[in-house]
Amino acid sequence: MPVVDFSGWVEPDLVIPLGGVDYTVHPPSVEGLKMIIALAIVFEKRHGLIEGDLSDSVTDAIASIGDTPMAVVSLGQDIYDRMEADGVSRATRARVGLYAVNYWARGKARADVLAHAMWDPDEDEATDDPGEQDPKA
């Protein structure tokens, strides 16, 4: 039976070093990715990056998320809980969650550009309120 080493072709984890701890976020499931893409679309619309009305599938996905924090959707409950237990602030968890939304939905390059635009301290447009960034806020 032939054996193929597929390990070099799988989608990599998102590893987030924070406060001396590496938080490893596994790629989302197909269902999870639907929620993440919906969050990314709402974020992009809210910030004028895209135009038009939200589709019913996007509004349905957002409605299904309910009160679940965006960071729980994009990082997973286990990573979110671990960050909280490790004393990571709510604002930082929200920022990491938003980064993960953009990372999974649009890729690392896009997530990096948006993170720099929102949070670099030298930027006039930077905000300290993650609620302004949370598509569900």
Order of alpha helices (4+ residues) and beta strands (2+ residues): beta-beta-alpha-alpha-alpha-alpha-alpha-alpha
